[in-house]
Amino acid sequence: MPLLSNIERRAVERTQKQTRKQDIIKLVQVRFGNIPENLEYSINQIDDTSLLEQIFVSAISVNSLEDFSQLFNSNSGELE
C-alpha cells in the first residue's frame, strides 16, 4: 500500500505549487515594491513546477522589476 494515495499526492503537489507562487510574489514585492496585478495574475496561472522554480531563481537575481517582467514575458511561451 502506498504511503500517499494519488489524491493526497496531488493535494501535496497543488499546495507546493501555490506556496511557490506566493513565494515568488512576496519576493518580488519585497525587492521591488508593489507588482502589477497582471503580472501577479500571470504568476498565479502557472502550473509547471519547474517553470515556477526557474521564475523563483530569476526573481532572486534580477536587478529590477522591469528586468523581472521582461524575463517573465520571455518565458511566457512556456506557459501556453
Secondary structure, 3 states (H helix, E strand, C coil): CCCCCHHHHHHHHHHHHHHHHHHHHHHHHHHHCCCCHHHHHHHHHCCCHHHHHHHHHHHHHCCCHHHHHHHHHHCHHHHC
